[in-house]
């Protein structure tokens, strides 16, 4: 594969993400806080599993924004601007089960990145390999990825031995490590 083809291939995920973001609807919470109730309700109807769920979420957001429940207008003039205090309180003090799982995943990923030290491997291995005499960008990238895979294999092997104590998985990981080295 030519270098230009590889560059285009590497840009495809970013382009797909950019187009996805352009198609993503605005936040119903933000729309309600701007007084655009009709737009918020239509988006909630589009992204919710059922009409009842959309109505419940719509009324909850309206109540949090201080809009009376019996208000049926499409646009409302809000007298005060909020700074998002309710959002942080809801996010950290009373998260719903799906939000709780998202928070746990986000914090967990960052915890394990720092606990395993993988960010140091990813950030500093190109410099180390460059000082060792590897100057080609492609070889630097390949060496970094191989170093990452190698360290991750031993971390998984170590945790597997600690947690499960199974000989079968040890042999499987040892063979996988050997194949990766060779």
Wavefront OBJ file of the C-alpha trace (Angstrom):
o trace
v 0.000 0.000 0.000
v 1.348 3.382 -0.947
v 1.887 6.069 1.663
v -0.931 8.287 0.312
v -3.372 5.363 0.441
v -2.448 4.738 4.061
v -3.024 8.402 4.888
v -6.501 8.307 3.349
v -7.301 5.092 5.204
v -6.241 6.672 8.497
v -8.505 9.665 7.891
v -11.659 7.639 7.203
v -12.644 7.060 10.874
v -12.220 10.764 11.651
v -14.319 11.758 8.655
v -17.033 9.277 9.604
v -17.065 10.715 13.127
v -17.272 14.278 11.800
v -20.251 13.438 9.577
v -21.879 11.603 12.483
v -21.509 14.659 14.693
v -23.122 16.826 12.024
v -26.135 14.487 11.966
v -26.361 14.307 15.764
v -29.374 16.164 17.197
v -28.985 19.006 19.667
v -29.346 18.264 23.355
v -32.993 18.414 24.484
v -31.850 19.772 27.853
v -30.000 22.636 26.167
v -32.956 23.375 23.889
v -35.319 23.557 26.874
v -32.906 25.825 28.734
v -32.980 28.095 25.660
v -36.800 28.063 25.694
v -37.192 25.923 22.551
v -39.653 23.374 23.939
v -41.074 22.232 20.587
v -37.650 21.359 19.166
v -36.680 19.557 22.368
v -39.865 17.493 22.381
v -39.439 16.444 18.741
v -35.853 15.316 19.397
v -36.902 13.407 22.507
v -39.611 11.647 20.504
v -37.011 10.702 17.900
v -34.364 9.336 20.289
v -36.531 7.717 22.981
v -37.743 4.127 22.953
v -41.394 5.073 23.381
v -43.636 8.116 23.427
v -44.244 7.644 27.166
v -40.516 7.674 27.896
v -40.121 10.844 25.827
v -42.966 12.525 27.727
v -41.476 11.560 31.103
v -38.018 12.827 30.145
v -39.520 16.009 28.683
v -41.467 16.780 31.857
v -38.419 16.024 34.044
v -36.228 18.399 32.052
v -38.925 21.085 32.076
v -39.270 20.755 35.854
v -35.487 21.018 36.307
v -35.461 24.164 34.135
v -38.251 25.705 36.220
v -40.895 25.636 33.481
v -44.435 24.908 34.704
v -45.726 21.433 33.852
v -48.910 22.769 32.243
v -46.957 24.938 29.741
v -47.676 23.718 26.183
v -46.075 26.498 24.102
v -43.375 25.667 21.561
v -41.169 28.541 22.697
v -40.860 30.061 26.145
v -39.005 33.146 27.314
v -36.896 32.181 30.318
v -36.102 34.997 32.706
v -32.865 33.675 34.204
v -29.877 31.994 32.653
v -28.568 28.960 34.513
v -24.947 27.961 34.675
v -25.593 24.231 34.600
v -25.551 23.629 38.356
v -28.480 21.232 38.052
v -26.688 19.205 35.404
v -23.628 18.625 37.583
v -25.766 17.796 40.595
v -27.794 15.302 38.580
v -24.677 13.833 37.011
v -22.665 13.350 40.202
v -25.178 13.069 43.055
v -28.208 11.354 41.516
v -27.113 9.640 38.301
v -29.548 7.336 36.553
v -28.366 3.740 36.034
v -27.231 4.311 32.406
v -25.358 7.480 33.402
v -23.831 5.629 36.360
v -22.464 2.974 33.972
v -21.081 5.659 31.638
v -19.354 7.408 34.544
v -17.945 4.108 35.800
v -16.616 3.252 32.328
v -15.036 6.691 31.814
v -13.398 6.800 35.243
v -12.392 3.133 34.991
v -10.681 3.559 31.637
v -8.673 6.540 32.871
v -7.828 4.768 36.133
v -6.486 1.701 34.341
v -4.560 3.843 31.843
v -2.688 5.442 34.721
v -2.488 2.312 36.886
v -0.899 0.247 34.124
v 1.351 3.041 32.906
v 0.352 2.525 29.309
v 0.236 6.258 28.585
v 3.954 6.416 29.363
v 4.616 3.607 26.905
v 2.570 5.265 24.181
v 3.977 8.759 24.759
v 7.660 8.034 25.334
v 8.397 4.938 23.271
v 8.842 6.876 19.976
v 11.488 9.054 21.664
v 13.233 6.025 23.129
v 13.252 4.213 19.792
v 14.484 7.355 18.010
v 17.436 7.567 20.434
v 18.051 3.860 19.817
v 18.524 4.586 16.114
v 15.085 3.996 14.593
v 14.415 7.095 12.486
v 11.686 6.056 10.039
v 8.216 7.196 11.150
v 6.665 3.916 10.021
v 9.205 1.891 12.004
v 8.692 4.139 15.052
v 4.944 3.571 14.880
v 5.390 -0.170 14.420
v 7.832 -0.373 17.339
v 5.456 1.612 19.570
v 2.525 -0.635 18.726
v 4.612 -3.774 19.282
v 5.854 -2.411 22.617
v 2.269 -1.651 23.620
v 1.117 -5.153 22.630
v 4.037 -6.764 24.421
v 3.451 -4.888 27.689
v -0.289 -5.454 27.516
v 0.221 -9.189 27.043
v 2.237 -9.428 30.252
v -0.239 -7.290 32.177
v -3.092 -9.547 31.080
v -1.018 -12.617 31.861
v -0.219 -11.310 35.347
v -3.822 -10.389 36.149
v -5.084 -13.684 34.741
v -2.693 -15.642 36.944
v -3.692 -13.641 40.010
v -7.432 -13.770 39.511
v -8.187 -17.126 37.945
v -5.191 -19.393 38.569
v -6.061 -21.429 35.504
v -3.292 -23.314 33.736
v -5.146 -23.438 30.435
v -5.328 -19.687 30.110
v -1.673 -19.387 31.146
v -0.633 -21.681 28.326
v -2.884 -19.838 25.876
v -1.410 -16.461 26.806
v 2.144 -17.830 26.844
v 1.680 -19.198 23.322
v 0.144 -15.897 22.212
v 3.093 -14.001 23.671
v 5.547 -16.299 21.936
v 3.798 -15.843 18.582
v 3.746 -12.079 19.045
v 7.476 -11.978 19.818
v 8.388 -14.160 16.858
l 1 2 3 4 5 6 7 8 9 10 11 12 13 14 15 16 17 18 19 20 21 22 23 24 25 26 27 28 29 30 31 32 33 34 35 36 37 38 39 40 41 42 43 44 45 46 47 48 49 50 51 52 53 54 55 56 57 58 59 60 61 62 63 64 65 66 67 68 69 70 71 72 73 74 75 76 77 78 79 80 81 82 83 84 85 86 87 88 89 90 91 92 93 94 95 96 97 98 99 100 101 102 103 104 105 106 107 108 109 110 111 112 113 114 115 116 117 118 119 120 121 122 123 124 125 126 127 128 129 130 131 132 133 134 135 136 137 138 139 140 141 142 143 144 145 146 147 148 149 150 151 152 153 154 155 156 157 158 159 160 161 162 163 164 165 166 167 168 169 170 171 172 173 174 175 176 177 178 179 180 181 182
